[in-house]
Amino acid sequence: MQTFSKLSAILDKLAGDSQFRERLCSNPVAALSALGISLHPDQVPTQIKLPSTASLAADKFELTAKLETNASMLPFLLSGNVA
């Protein structure tokens, strides 16, 4: 799942790479482009405030659990056996 891989990479960098956090705040388009994510400058808020690294690490754990649960449901949902 490429989207999950990209999201995971971004969260890892936000939680553990202070240089990436600085680049993201100063030039988000270039910082995300380095990860293969295209973003138009008009999509960037004028002021960027990042959550703490600890908060991001916790959020990643919760998000990963949700995505894994949803991914395991996919075959069931595609089977048409949903009431």
C-alpha positions as CSV (number, residue, x, y, z in Angstrom):
1,M,0.0,0.0,0.0
2,Q,2.0,3.0,-1.3
3,T,-0.1,5.6,0.4
4,F,0.4,4.0,3.8
5,S,4.1,3.8,3.1
6,K,4.3,7.5,2.3
7,L,2.2,8.4,5.3
8,S,4.4,6.2,7.5
9,A,7.6,7.8,6.1
10,I,6.3,11.3,6.8
11,L,5.2,10.4,10.3
12,D,8.6,8.8,11.0
13,K,10.4,11.9,9.8
14,L,8.1,14.2,11.7
15,A,8.6,12.2,14.9
16,G,12.3,11.7,14.7
17,D,14.1,14.0,12.2
18,S,14.5,17.6,13.5
19,Q,16.1,18.7,10.2
20,F,13.1,17.5,8.2
21,R,10.7,19.3,10.6
22,E,12.7,22.5,10.0
23,R,12.6,22.0,6.2
24,L,8.9,21.2,6.4
25,C,8.2,24.4,8.3
26,S,10.4,26.6,6.0
27,N,9.6,25.0,2.6
28,P,6.9,22.4,2.8
29,V,6.6,21.9,-1.0
30,A,10.3,21.1,-1.3
31,A,10.4,18.9,1.9
32,L,7.5,16.8,0.7
33,S,8.7,16.7,-2.8
34,A,11.9,15.0,-1.5
35,L,9.6,12.2,-0.3
36,G,7.9,11.9,-3.7
37,I,4.8,13.9,-2.7
38,S,3.6,16.7,-4.9
39,L,2.0,19.7,-3.3
40,H,1.0,23.0,-4.9
41,P,2.1,26.0,-2.9
42,D,-1.5,27.2,-2.8
43,Q,-2.3,24.1,-0.7
44,V,0.1,25.1,2.0
45,P,-1.2,27.1,5.0
46,T,0.5,30.4,5.7
47,Q,1.4,29.4,9.2
48,I,2.6,25.9,10.0
49,K,2.6,24.5,13.6
50,L,3.7,20.9,14.0
51,P,2.6,18.6,16.9
52,S,5.3,17.4,19.3
53,T,7.4,14.5,18.3
54,A,5.9,12.4,21.1
55,S,2.4,13.2,19.9
56,L,3.3,12.2,16.4
57,A,4.7,8.9,17.5
58,A,1.6,8.1,19.4
59,D,-0.6,9.1,16.5
60,K,1.3,6.9,14.2
61,F,0.8,3.9,16.4
62,E,-3.0,4.6,16.5
63,L,-3.2,5.2,12.8
64,T,-1.2,2.1,11.9
65,A,-3.6,0.0,14.0
66,K,-6.6,1.5,12.3
67,L,-5.2,1.0,8.8
68,E,-4.2,-2.6,9.5
69,T,-7.7,-3.3,10.8
70,N,-9.3,-1.6,7.7
71,A,-6.9,-3.5,5.4
72,S,-7.8,-6.8,6.9
73,M,-11.5,-6.0,6.3
74,L,-11.0,-5.3,2.6
75,P,-11.4,-8.9,1.3
76,F,-14.6,-9.3,3.3
77,L,-16.0,-6.0,2.0
78,L,-15.1,-6.9,-1.5
79,S,-16.8,-10.3,-1.2
80,G,-20.2,-8.7,-1.2
81,N,-21.1,-10.4,2.1
82,V,-22.0,-7.1,3.8
83,A,-25.5,-7.0,5.1
